[in-house]
Amino acid sequence: MTVGQSISVKVRLFSGIQALVGAKKVDLELPDGATVATLRDRLVQAYPALEGFMTTYVIAVEEEVQDQSHALHDGDTVDLIPPISGG
């Protein structure tokens, strides 16, 4: 991609975050070169109610957990996974 273009990613939402957003998935346009950190910031901008939750959620890209610096690509599927507790 050339500079200035954007990428499109599909974000799948789980658990209570679906209620905060009002959807099971959202499609986001991000700048070329966007990372997981960029995605988190964009989600909080679009859905301010997520701000307090974003640090506890894990992000998986194409079903593999990734860190904040992972580069996203056009067409990626991203899962926003809540913390899991058990007993």
C-alpha positions in Angstrom: 0.0 0.0 0.0 1.1 3.5 -0.6 1.3 6.2 2.0 -2.1 7.8 2.8 -4.2 4.7 2.1 -6.3 2.9 4.7 -6.9 -0.6 5.7 -10.2 -2.3 6.7 -10.4 -4.7 9.6 -13.3 -6.6 11.1 -13.4 -6.5 14.9 -15.4 -9.3 16.6 -16.6 -8.5 20.1 -17.4 -10.9 22.9 -19.2 -11.0 26.3 -20.3 -7.7 27.9 -18.4 -5.6 25.4 -21.1 -6.4 22.9 -23.6 -4.6 25.1 -21.4 -1.5 25.4 -20.9 -1.3 21.6 -24.3 -2.5 20.6 -23.0 -5.0 18.1 -21.2 -8.4 17.8 -18.8 -7.0 15.3 -17.6 -3.7 13.9 -15.7 -2.8 10.7 -13.0 -0.2 11.1 -11.0 1.8 8.6 -7.5 2.5 9.9 -4.5 4.2 8.4 -2.0 2.1 6.5 0.6 1.0 9.0 -1.9 0.8 11.9 -1.0 -1.4 14.9 -3.0 -3.1 17.6 -2.4 0.1 19.7 -3.9 2.2 16.9 -6.9 -0.1 16.8 -7.4 0.2 20.6 -7.2 4.0 20.4 -9.7 4.1 17.5 -12.2 1.8 19.4 -12.1 4.1 22.5 -12.6 7.1 20.3 -15.6 5.5 18.6 -17.0 3.9 21.8 -15.9 5.9 24.9 -17.6 3.4 27.2 -14.8 1.0 26.3 -12.0 3.1 27.8 -11.9 1.5 31.2 -12.0 -2.0 29.8 -9.4 -1.8 27.0 -6.4 -2.6 29.2 -7.9 -5.8 30.4 -8.9 -7.2 27.0 -6.6 -9.3 24.9 -6.4 -8.7 21.2 -6.0 -11.6 18.8 -5.4 -11.0 15.1 -6.3 -13.9 12.9 -6.8 -16.0 16.1 -3.3 -15.4 17.4 -2.8 -13.1 20.5 -0.7 -10.1 19.6 1.0 -7.3 21.5 0.4 -3.5 21.0 3.1 -3.2 18.3 1.7 -5.8 15.9 1.0 -4.3 12.5 -2.5 -4.8 11.1 -3.2 -5.6 7.5 -6.1 -5.0 5.2 -8.8 -7.7 5.7 -7.5 -8.8 9.1 -10.1 -10.2 11.6 -9.4 -9.0 15.1 -11.0 -10.5 18.3 -11.4 -8.4 21.4 -11.3 -11.1 24.1 -12.4 -10.4 27.7 -10.4 -11.6 30.7 -11.2 -15.2 31.6 -11.7 -16.2 35.2 -12.5 -19.6 36.6 -12.7 -21.5 39.7 
